[in-house]
Amino acid sequence: MVDRDSWTPPPTPTRQHQSRVPGAMGGSLLLDLPQYAPLKAELAAFIHQPGPLAVEIGFDHGITLLDHARCFPTWRWLGVEIREKQVLAVRPNAPDNCLPLRLDARTLLSCGLLHQRVDRVDVRFPTPALNGRHLLWTPAFVADLATCLRPGGVVTIATDVPALARLIEGLFAGWKSVAAPPRGAALSRRERVCRRDGVAVWWGSFGLG
Ligand SMILES: C[S@@+](CC[C@H](N)C(=O)[O-])C[C@H]1O[C@@H](n2cnc3c(N)ncnc32)[C@H](O)[C@@H]1O
């Protein structure tokens, strides 16, 4: 169990190849493996449908992903989560405008399919990783977010880990602070816990400057 108040960012390994991203499930090369061809095709077909596209990273039980897909039916909601059990539980409940996938967010953002196609990215309570290999919040990840966003696109992040909020603010220093996009009424699991226990939550919404 991570102590959220005393957590500090672990050192992150540098990329040996700028175009290759390490990740919990095989990194940016994962979708090029033959056994992942069906998943890649499903992802490409979803991305190429018309209408605005939102991505939720680390959807866990899918509470906000499914709520948003139902509240905003003209948007497509692509969710990625690395825990298989969660993905298998959420998938049967996803409406047509929602695609929950078991995929590392770093693999998704660096695979090339999302280039300038994303209107919104939500990351609620990202894991305060203890191992630098698992930490999302690196300059490379934020550069990949910038590559995937369409002009006017917004990245929204929530965390109750003070040092993570400071790290994220530093990484987005070159972006502009923008209004938070509309949201549904459902609270994510961690959001509920924070509200119940009176834990302060930092929210940031950023657009390209
Ligand atoms: C602290 S939980 C927060 C879950 C949920 N968003 C909430 O607000 O309750 C972080 C989630 O991110 C997922 N996660 C961690 N690293 C990830 C990655 N690289 N790509 C996708 N999901 C990731 C974890 O499995 C976990 O479900």
The ligand as an SDF file (V2000), in Angstrom:
LIG
                    3D

 27 29  0  0  0  0  0  0  0  0999 V2000
   -5.3760    4.0410   -8.6570 C   0  0  0  0  0  0  0  0  0  0  0  0
   -6.2870    3.2010   -9.8650 S   0  0  0  0  0  0  0  0  0  0  0  0
   -7.5850    4.3800  -10.2640 C   0  0  0  0  0  0  0  0  0  0  0  0
   -8.7290    3.7380  -10.9370 C   0  0  0  0  0  0  0  0  0  0  0  0
   -9.8980    4.6390  -11.3380 C   0  0  0  0  0  0  0  0  0  0  0  0
   -9.5180    5.5080  -12.4460 N   0  0  0  0  0  0  0  0  0  0  0  0
  -10.4220    5.4420  -10.1820 C   0  0  0  0  0  0  0  0  0  0  0  0
  -10.4080    6.6770  -10.2600 O   0  0  0  0  0  0  0  0  0  0  0  0
  -10.8770    4.8300   -9.1930 O   0  0  0  0  0  0  0  0  0  0  0  0
   -5.2570    3.3200  -11.3210 C   0  0  0  0  0  0  0  0  0  0  0  0
   -5.7020    2.4030  -12.4360 C   0  0  0  0  0  0  0  0  0  0  0  0
   -4.8400    2.5920  -13.5590 O   0  0  0  0  0  0  0  0  0  0  0  0
   -4.5040    1.3250  -14.0990 C   0  0  0  0  0  0  0  0  0  0  0  0
   -3.2070    1.4960  -14.7840 N   0  0  0  0  0  0  0  0  0  0  0  0
   -1.9890    1.6330  -14.1970 C   0  0  0  0  0  0  0  0  0  0  0  0
   -1.0260    1.7880  -15.1330 N   0  0  0  0  0  0  0  0  0  0  0  0
   -1.6660    1.7610  -16.3380 C   0  0  0  0  0  0  0  0  0  0  0  0
   -1.2170    1.8530  -17.6830 C   0  0  0  0  0  0  0  0  0  0  0  0
    0.0870    1.9950  -17.9630 N   0  0  0  0  0  0  0  0  0  0  0  0
   -2.1350    1.8000  -18.6740 N   0  0  0  0  0  0  0  0  0  0  0  0
   -3.4550    1.6160  -18.3940 C   0  0  0  0  0  0  0  0  0  0  0  0
   -3.9400    1.5000  -17.1380 N   0  0  0  0  0  0  0  0  0  0  0  0
   -3.0560    1.5770  -16.1260 C   0  0  0  0  0  0  0  0  0  0  0  0
   -4.4540    0.4250  -12.8950 C   0  0  0  0  0  0  0  0  0  0  0  0
   -4.5840   -0.9520  -13.2340 O   0  0  0  0  0  0  0  0  0  0  0  0
   -5.6290    0.9340  -12.0710 C   0  0  0  0  0  0  0  0  0  0  0  0
   -6.8430    0.3150  -12.4270 O   0  0  0  0  0  0  0  0  0  0  0  0
  1  2  1  0
  2  3  1  0
  2 10  1  0
  3  4  1  0
  4  5  1  0
  5  6  1  0
  5  7  1  0
  7  8  2  0
  7  9  1  0
 10 11  1  0
 11 12  1  0
 11 26  1  0
 12 13  1  0
 13 14  1  0
 13 24  1  0
 14 15  1  0
 14 23  1  0
 15 16  2  0
 16 17  1  0
 17 18  1  0
 17 23  2  0
 18 19  1  0
 18 20  2  0
 20 21  1  0
 21 22  2  0
 22 23  1  0
 24 25  1  0
 24 26  1  0
 26 27  1  0
M  CHG  2   2   1   9  -1
M  END
$$$$
